[in-house]
């Protein structure tokens, strides 16, 4: 299990942009339901897709040095893999990494 400092954003801080907000919601969800939760991972994919469609990758926070388009691509890929893995495990609701 990752500690709060290893996840998105900073504990107790407001999200710095829409993508960070998506990740913070996902972090809270997987804390309760596990990293292979199809619900959590699908919700993150949907949130990231909405963020991208809104043009959010062009409106990130001041001082950001990350390539937001690459981050979106990487998150999407990892969540798709997690959905595939989660769907193939018999007791996927209690898997914590």
C-alpha positions as CSV (number, residue, x, y, z in Angstrom):
1,X,0.0,0.0,0.0
2,X,1.3,3.4,-0.9
3,X,1.5,6.1,1.8
4,X,-0.3,9.4,1.2
5,X,3.0,11.0,0.2
6,X,3.5,8.5,-2.6
7,X,0.1,9.2,-4.2
8,X,-1.1,12.2,-6.1
9,X,-1.1,15.7,-4.6
10,X,-0.4,16.6,-1.1
11,X,-2.4,15.3,1.9
12,X,-4.8,17.9,3.1
13,X,-4.3,20.2,0.1
14,X,-6.8,21.0,-2.5
15,X,-6.2,19.5,-5.9
16,X,-3.9,21.7,-8.1
17,X,-5.9,20.9,-11.3
18,X,-8.6,18.7,-12.7
19,X,-6.2,15.8,-13.3
20,X,-5.0,15.9,-9.7
21,X,-8.7,15.9,-8.6
22,X,-9.3,12.8,-10.6
23,X,-6.3,11.1,-9.0
24,X,-7.3,12.2,-5.5
25,X,-10.7,10.6,-5.9
26,X,-9.1,7.5,-7.2
27,X,-6.7,7.3,-4.2
28,X,-9.6,7.5,-1.8
29,X,-11.5,4.9,-3.7
30,X,-8.7,2.3,-3.9
31,X,-7.9,2.9,-0.2
32,X,-11.4,1.5,0.5
33,X,-11.8,-1.0,-2.4
34,X,-8.3,-2.1,-3.4
35,X,-6.0,-1.2,-6.4
36,X,-7.8,-3.6,-8.7
37,X,-11.3,-2.2,-8.1
38,X,-13.0,-2.1,-11.4
39,X,-15.2,0.7,-10.1
40,X,-12.3,2.9,-9.0
41,X,-10.2,2.3,-12.1
42,X,-13.1,2.9,-14.5
43,X,-14.1,6.0,-12.7
44,X,-10.5,7.3,-13.0
45,X,-10.5,6.5,-16.7
46,X,-13.8,8.4,-17.2
47,X,-12.6,11.4,-15.1
48,X,-9.3,11.6,-17.1
49,X,-11.2,11.4,-20.4
50,X,-13.5,14.2,-19.3
51,X,-10.5,16.3,-18.2
52,X,-8.8,15.7,-21.6
53,X,-12.0,16.5,-23.5
54,X,-12.4,19.8,-21.6
55,X,-9.0,20.9,-22.8
56,X,-7.6,20.5,-19.2
57,X,-4.2,19.3,-20.5
58,X,-3.7,22.9,-21.8
59,X,-4.8,24.5,-18.5
60,X,-2.7,22.9,-15.8
61,X,-1.4,24.6,-12.8
62,X,1.3,27.3,-12.9
63,X,4.8,25.9,-12.6
64,X,3.9,22.4,-13.8
65,X,6.8,20.7,-15.4
66,X,5.1,17.5,-16.4
67,X,4.0,16.7,-19.9
68,X,0.3,16.4,-19.1
69,X,-0.6,14.7,-22.3
70,X,2.0,12.0,-21.4
71,X,0.6,11.7,-17.9
72,X,-2.9,11.3,-19.3
73,X,-1.7,8.6,-21.7
74,X,0.2,6.7,-19.0
75,X,-2.7,6.8,-16.5
76,X,-5.1,5.6,-19.2
77,X,-2.8,2.7,-20.1
78,X,-2.2,1.6,-16.5
79,X,-5.9,1.8,-15.6
80,X,-6.8,-0.3,-18.7
81,X,-4.2,-2.9,-17.6
82,X,-5.6,-2.8,-14.1
83,X,-9.1,-3.3,-15.4
84,X,-8.0,-6.3,-17.4
85,X,-6.1,-7.7,-14.4
86,X,-8.9,-7.0,-12.0
87,X,-11.4,-8.8,-14.2
88,X,-9.3,-11.9,-14.2
89,X,-8.7,-12.4,-10.5
90,X,-11.3,-14.4,-8.4
91,X,-11.1,-12.2,-5.3
92,X,-10.2,-8.8,-6.8
93,X,-12.1,-6.7,-4.2
94,X,-9.5,-7.1,-1.5
95,X,-6.2,-6.8,-3.4
96,X,-4.0,-4.1,-1.9
97,X,-0.6,-3.4,-3.4
